[in-house]
Amino acid sequence: MLPVTQSLEAMRQFVTIAVNAFLELVRQPVYLLLLTCSAGFIVFLSAVPYFGFGDDPKLVKDMALAVTLLSGLLGAVLCAASSLAEEIRLGTALTVLSKPVSRTTFLLAKYAGLAGTLTLLTFTNAVAALLASRMAFDAYGNADLPSLGLYFGAVILAYFVGGFLNFFLGRPFAPNAVAGLVALTTLAFIYVVYFTRLEKAFGDVAAVDWRLIPAMVLILFALWVLAAIALACSTRLDMIPTLAVCSAIFLVGIMSDYFFGRPAARGVGWAQLVYAVTPNWQLFWMADALENKKVIPWEYVLRAAGYLVAYIGAALSAALLLFEERELS
């Protein structure tokens, strides 16, 4: 019974630390700001004429995916630094680890909380991207101003609810505004999609491009990998160096097919090693696969999940190694 009791206790500690890490990150004003700006900017992109020779909807979808990825990169670094590096600097981590909590449980729970915040961020951006795919128009159409007003009205209402609860009930503003923002923008999306009708040019009817869902899932996979890398950096570095390292890894990974993939295919030893170690973000960026009404198969998403598990395992193993040798006092 002793091993079972120890396992249950370790699981309880893991869940407690993960939930606290998630709630702590959601309480950060910068998270609310990032959530609002990224989702709002995605919807705003669909109300701008681009004169793209009929490719305006495709431009909107590509930019929506790009905003989701870049905002997730910034969110991963900010949340990792706030969740781990700041706690190490302030001594909070030492206080927790002075209790019967292993460093492995502590670090993995921190990653779970960080992954949860990125999942919430990606979900909100995905709702905005799906709405933007319906609102997008070309040279023969006009901006869907009612849907634009409804979405931003939901955003304003979420802030009002957060302020009301803070002023009259003394509840914290940021987490209530985040909850209101996620819930109300989702309800606004459901109302626009299922209870309104938008006529487009030549008798077409505006519709949501549901093909964005697997593309958003792949971007979420990329953000989970970035979160593991950012957490590993945060065991030794502060926020700005972590942002620099993660940005460099992101840029190198974007170009890894060109710089390392070709020499690796020719059998060059060093290129094969670097190509295997460097995360290949092109595996998660499938915007081009949405051209000409193509669909991203879910079988590919499952294969990408295998790459995700392998790389997260490697990144968290490095993070555990760095954290085990870190002096916290």
C-alpha positions as CSV (number, residue, x, y, z in Angstrom):
1,M,0.0,0.0,0.0
2,L,2.9,2.4,0.6
3,P,3.9,2.7,-3.1
4,V,0.2,3.4,-4.0
5,T,-0.1,6.0,-1.3
6,Q,3.1,7.7,-2.4
7,S,1.8,7.7,-6.0
8,L,-1.5,9.2,-5.0
9,E,0.3,11.9,-3.0
10,A,2.6,12.7,-5.9
11,M,-0.4,13.0,-8.2
12,R,-2.2,15.3,-5.7
13,Q,0.9,17.5,-5.5
14,F,1.2,17.6,-9.3
15,V,-2.4,18.6,-9.8
16,T,-2.3,21.2,-7.0
17,I,0.9,22.8,-8.4
18,A,-0.4,22.7,-12.0
19,V,-3.7,24.3,-11.2
20,N,-2.0,27.0,-9.1
21,A,0.5,27.7,-11.9
22,F,-2.4,28.0,-14.4
23,L,-4.4,30.3,-12.2
24,E,-1.3,32.4,-11.3
25,L,-0.5,32.9,-15.0
26,V,-4.1,33.8,-15.9
27,R,-4.1,36.4,-13.2
28,Q,-1.2,38.2,-14.9
29,P,-2.4,41.5,-16.6
30,V,0.1,40.8,-19.5
31,Y,-1.7,37.6,-20.3
32,L,-5.1,39.4,-20.5
33,L,-3.5,42.0,-22.7
34,L,-1.9,39.4,-25.0
35,L,-5.2,37.4,-25.2
36,T,-7.2,40.5,-26.1
37,C,-4.8,42.0,-28.6
38,S,-4.0,38.8,-30.5
39,A,-7.7,37.7,-30.9
40,G,-8.9,41.3,-31.5
41,F,-6.2,41.9,-34.1
42,I,-7.2,38.6,-35.9
43,V,-10.8,39.7,-36.2
44,F,-9.8,43.2,-37.2
45,L,-7.7,41.8,-40.1
46,S,-10.9,40.4,-41.7
47,A,-12.4,43.9,-41.9
48,V,-9.5,45.5,-44.0
49,P,-9.5,45.5,-47.8
50,Y,-6.3,44.1,-49.2
51,F,-6.9,44.3,-53.0
52,G,-5.3,40.8,-53.2
53,F,-6.8,39.9,-56.6
54,G,-9.2,37.5,-55.1
55,D,-6.8,36.0,-52.5
56,D,-8.0,38.3,-49.7
57,P,-9.6,35.5,-47.7
58,K,-6.4,33.4,-48.0
59,L,-4.3,36.4,-46.8
60,V,-6.6,36.8,-43.8
61,K,-6.3,33.1,-42.8
62,D,-2.5,33.1,-43.3
63,M,-2.2,36.2,-41.1
64,A,-4.5,34.8,-38.5
65,L,-2.3,31.7,-38.2
66,A,0.8,33.8,-38.1
67,V,-0.6,36.0,-35.3
68,T,-1.6,32.9,-33.3
69,L,1.9,31.5,-33.6
70,L,3.8,34.7,-32.7
71,S,1.5,35.6,-29.9
72,G,2.0,32.0,-28.5
73,L,5.7,32.4,-28.8
74,L,5.6,35.6,-26.7
75,G,3.1,34.0,-24.3
76,A,5.2,30.9,-23.8
77,V,8.3,33.0,-22.9
78,L,6.4,35.5,-20.6
79,C,4.5,32.7,-18.8
80,A,7.6,30.5,-18.4
81,A,9.6,33.4,-17.0
82,S,6.8,34.3,-14.7
83,S,6.0,30.8,-13.6
84,L,9.6,29.5,-12.9
85,A,12.4,32.1,-13.3
86,E,10.5,34.7,-11.2
87,E,9.7,32.1,-8.5
88,I,13.4,31.0,-8.4
89,R,14.5,34.7,-8.0
90,L,12.0,35.5,-5.3
91,G,12.5,32.2,-3.4
92,T,9.0,30.9,-3.9
93,A,10.3,27.8,-5.5
94,L,12.6,27.1,-2.6
95,T,9.6,27.4,-0.2
96,V,7.6,24.8,-2.2
97,L,10.5,22.4,-2.5
98,S,11.3,22.6,1.2
99,K,8.1,20.5,1.6
100,P,8.1,16.9,0.5
101,V,7.8,17.9,-3.2
102,S,10.3,16.5,-5.7
103,R,11.8,18.8,-8.3
104,T,10.5,16.6,-11.0
105,T,6.9,16.9,-9.8
106,F,7.4,20.7,-9.4
107,L,8.8,21.3,-12.9
108,L,6.4,19.0,-14.7
109,A,3.4,20.5,-12.9
110,K,4.7,24.0,-13.9
111,Y,4.9,22.8,-17.5
112,A,1.3,21.5,-17.3
113,G,0.0,24.9,-16.0
114,L,2.0,26.7,-18.7
115,A,0.6,24.4,-21.4
116,G,-2.9,25.1,-20.1
117,T,-2.5,28.8,-20.5
118,L,-1.2,28.4,-24.1
119,T,-4.1,26.1,-24.9
120,L,-6.6,28.8,-23.6
121,L,-4.8,31.4,-25.7
122,T,-4.8,29.3,-28.8
123,F,-8.5,28.4,-28.3
124,T,-9.4,32.1,-28.1
125,N,-7.3,32.9,-31.2
126,A,-8.8,29.9,-33.0
127,V,-12.4,31.2,-32.4
128,A,-11.3,34.6,-33.7
129,A,-9.6,33.0,-36.8
130,L,-12.7,31.0,-37.6
131,L,-14.8,34.1,-37.3
132,A,-12.3,36.0,-39.4
133,S,-12.6,33.3,-42.1
134,R,-16.3,34.0,-42.3
135,M,-15.9,37.7,-42.3
136,A,-13.1,37.9,-44.9
137,F,-14.1,39.5,-48.2
138,D,-12.5,40.3,-51.6
139,A,-12.8,43.3,-54.0
140,Y,-16.4,42.4,-54.7
141,G,-17.6,42.4,-51.1
142,N,-17.8,44.6,-48.1
143,A,-16.6,44.4,-44.5
144,D,-18.9,42.5,-42.2
145,L,-19.3,45.4,-39.8
146,P,-22.2,43.9,-37.7
147,S,-20.1,40.9,-36.9
148,L,-17.1,43.1,-36.1
149,G,-19.2,45.2,-33.8
150,L,-20.7,42.1,-32.1
151,Y,-17.3,40.6,-31.4
152,F,-15.7,43.7,-30.0
153,G,-18.9,44.4,-28.1
154,A,-18.3,41.0,-26.4
155,V,-14.7,42.0,-25.6
156,I,-15.9,45.3,-24.0
157,L,-18.6,43.5,-22.1
158,A,-16.0,41.0,-20.7
159,Y,-13.9,43.9,-19.4
160,F,-17.0,45.5,-17.9
161,V,-17.9,42.2,-16.1
162,G,-14.3,42.0,-14.8
163,G,-14.5,45.6,-13.6
164,F,-17.9,45.1,-12.0
165,L,-16.8,42.0,-10.1
166,N,-13.7,43.8,-9.0
167,F,-15.4,46.9,-7.8
168,F,-18.5,45.5,-6.1
169,L,-17.3,42.0,-5.0
170,G,-13.6,42.6,-4.6
171,R,-12.7,39.8,-7.0
172,P,-9.5,40.1,-9.0
173,F,-10.0,41.8,-12.4
174,A,-7.7,39.9,-14.7
175,P,-8.9,36.3,-14.3
176,N,-12.6,37.3,-14.4
177,A,-11.9,39.4,-17.5
178,V,-10.1,36.4,-19.1
179,A,-13.0,34.1,-18.3
180,G,-15.5,36.6,-19.6
181,L,-13.5,37.2,-22.7
182,V,-13.2,33.5,-23.6
183,A,-16.9,32.8,-22.8
184,L,-18.5,35.9,-24.4
185,T,-16.4,35.9,-27.6
186,T,-17.2,32.2,-28.1
187,L,-20.9,33.0,-27.7
188,A,-20.5,35.9,-30.1
189,F,-18.9,33.5,-32.6
190,I,-21.7,30.9,-32.2
191,Y,-24.4,33.6,-32.7
192,V,-22.8,35.0,-35.8
193,V,-22.2,31.6,-37.4
194,Y,-25.6,30.0,-36.6
195,F,-28.0,32.9,-36.3
196,T,-26.9,35.4,-38.9
197,R,-26.6,35.2,-42.7
198,L,-24.2,37.2,-44.8
199,E,-24.6,37.4,-48.5
200,K,-21.4,37.7,-50.5
201,A,-20.8,38.6,-54.1
202,F,-22.4,36.6,-57.0
203,G,-25.0,35.0,-54.7
204,D,-22.5,33.2,-52.4
205,V,-23.1,33.0,-48.7
206,A,-20.3,33.6,-46.2
207,A,-19.3,30.4,-44.3
208,V,-16.7,29.4,-41.8
209,D,-13.6,27.7,-43.1
210,W,-13.5,24.8,-40.7
211,R,-10.2,23.5,-42.3
212,L,-8.5,26.0,-39.9
213,I,-9.1,23.7,-37.0
214,P,-6.4,21.1,-37.7
215,A,-4.0,24.0,-38.7
216,M,-4.7,25.5,-35.3
217,V,-4.1,22.2,-33.5
218,L,-0.7,21.9,-35.2
219,I,0.2,25.5,-34.1
220,L,-0.8,24.5,-30.6
221,F,1.6,21.6,-30.8
222,A,4.4,24.0,-31.8
223,L,3.5,26.2,-28.8
224,W,3.7,23.3,-26.5
225,V,7.2,22.5,-27.8
226,L,8.2,26.2,-27.4
227,A,6.8,26.1,-23.8
228,A,9.1,23.2,-23.0
229,I,12.1,25.0,-24.5
230,A,11.2,28.2,-22.7
231,L,10.8,26.4,-19.4
232,A,14.2,24.7,-19.8
233,C,15.7,28.2,-20.4
234,S,13.9,29.7,-17.5
235,T,15.6,27.3,-15.1
236,R,18.8,29.3,-15.6
237,L,17.9,32.5,-17.4
238,D,15.6,35.5,-16.9
239,M,12.8,36.7,-19.2
240,I,14.9,38.7,-21.7
241,P,17.6,36.1,-22.3
242,T,14.9,33.4,-22.5
243,L,13.1,35.4,-25.1
244,A,16.3,35.8,-27.1
245,V,17.2,32.1,-27.0
246,C,13.6,31.0,-27.9
247,S,13.4,33.5,-30.7
248,A,16.8,32.2,-32.1
249,I,15.6,28.6,-31.9
250,F,12.4,29.6,-33.6
251,L,14.2,31.3,-36.5
252,V,16.7,28.5,-36.9
253,G,13.9,25.9,-36.8
254,I,11.9,27.8,-39.5
255,M,14.9,27.6,-41.8
256,S,16.2,24.2,-40.8
257,D,14.9,22.5,-44.0
258,Y,16.9,24.9,-46.1
259,F,20.1,25.1,-44.1
260,F,20.3,21.6,-42.6
261,G,17.8,19.4,-44.4
262,R,19.5,19.5,-47.8
263,P,23.0,18.6,-46.5
264,A,21.4,16.0,-44.2
265,A,19.7,14.4,-47.2
266,R,23.2,14.1,-48.9
267,G,24.5,12.2,-45.9
268,V,26.5,15.0,-44.2
269,G,27.1,13.9,-40.6
270,W,27.0,17.3,-38.8
271,A,23.9,18.4,-40.8
272,Q,22.1,15.2,-39.8
273,L,22.8,15.8,-36.2
274,V,21.8,19.4,-36.2
275,Y,18.7,18.7,-38.3
276,A,17.6,16.1,-35.8
277,V,18.2,18.3,-32.7
278,T,16.7,21.5,-34.1
279,P,12.9,21.6,-33.9
280,N,11.4,21.8,-37.4
281,W,8.6,24.3,-37.1
282,Q,7.6,23.7,-40.8
283,L,6.0,20.4,-39.7
284,F,3.5,22.5,-37.7
285,W,3.0,25.3,-40.2
286,M,0.4,24.1,-42.7
287,A,-1.0,27.4,-44.0
288,D,0.0,26.5,-47.6
289,A,-1.9,23.2,-47.3
290,L,-5.2,25.1,-47.2
291,E,-4.8,26.4,-50.7
292,N,-7.2,25.3,-53.5
293,K,-9.7,23.9,-51.0
294,K,-7.3,21.3,-49.7
295,V,-7.7,19.7,-46.3
296,I,-5.1,18.9,-43.7
297,P,-5.7,15.1,-42.9
298,W,-6.0,14.2,-39.3
299,E,-3.6,11.3,-39.9
300,Y,-0.9,14.0,-40.4
301,V,-1.9,15.7,-37.1
302,L,-1.5,12.3,-35.3
303,R,2.0,11.8,-36.8
304,A,2.9,15.4,-35.8
305,A,1.7,14.5,-32.3
306,G,4.3,11.7,-32.2
307,Y,7.0,14.3,-33.0
308,L,5.5,16.6,-30.4
309,V,5.8,13.9,-27.7
310,A,9.4,13.1,-28.6
311,Y,10.6,16.7,-28.6
312,I,8.7,17.7,-25.4
313,G,10.2,14.6,-23.7
314,A,13.7,15.7,-24.8
315,A,13.2,19.4,-23.8
316,L,11.7,18.5,-20.4
317,S,14.5,16.0,-19.8
318,A,17.0,18.8,-20.4
319,A,15.0,21.1,-18.2
320,L,15.0,18.6,-15.4
321,L,18.7,18.1,-15.7
322,L,19.3,21.9,-15.5
323,F,16.8,22.3,-12.6
324,E,18.3,19.5,-10.5
325,E,21.7,21.2,-10.5
326,R,20.3,24.7,-9.9
327,E,21.0,26.2,-6.6
328,L,17.8,27.8,-5.3
329,S,19.0,29.4,-2.1
